């Protein structure tokens, strides 16, 4: 029995490792390619053992006409402010859904709207922002990403707020606390794991968003996802520079998720599932 049990665990771990490697193979390949010279990249068959070089990173960071630092800062500002907007709007909305009854199902309505493919609204969105003069601005991207991410943020926060006993709210009201104080001094601290999870997910989703950024940004507000595609031209695909840009762009996301991973696990195994 012991031998069978050990064999099963070994097989299970081998399968899990194989799945993890398979899913991460594109990232591994991009990282390896970013350290290759153009000669090594174009070699056939592909070289798995090569002499690492930083020439691709040098081209990405200092190439004439390619402003990687601007694209990076755009992504950082847009993702951070989108997370803040979703949080500021999501906590009151989630509190209202969790505490007050309604004839309709507002949470179901929000999630239903979220399921509509975004490309359905691309043309109206572009026309709207063009008419109000907000194309190629960070504001337009922050607004659109907030609209996309808010339903999921509210959904997650509702589950955490429902875990907080309503008697705490009632006691605070008896003591004369306003709804603003209840939200900021009671609900926010007690639902902090959910808040951190919402911030993390919103940041990651906004950072990796491509379609809306491609439509609404041209030069000044271009984020890193669109900026990386500038190495694809009508004459060539510069795989080395693309791989270096991708590698640099995923580092902040990995760091962000690493520091908040415990809150993410809590979000998907606790309050979020109870909502």
Buried (B, 14 or more C-beta within 10 A) or exposed (E): EEEEEEEEEEEEEEEEEEEEEEEEEEEEEBBBBBBBBBEBBEEEEEBEEBEEBEBBBEBBBEBEEBBBEBBBBBBBBBBBBBBBBBBEBBBBBBBBBBBEEEEEEBBEEBBEEBEEEBEEBBEEBBEEBEEEEBBBBBEBBBBBBBBBBBBBBBBBBBBBBBBBEEEEBEEBEEEEBEBEBBBEEBBBEBBEBBBBBBBBBBBBBBBBBEEBBBBBBEEEBBBBBBBBEBBEEEEEEBBBBBBBBBBBBBEBBEEBBEEBEEBBEBBBEBBBEEB
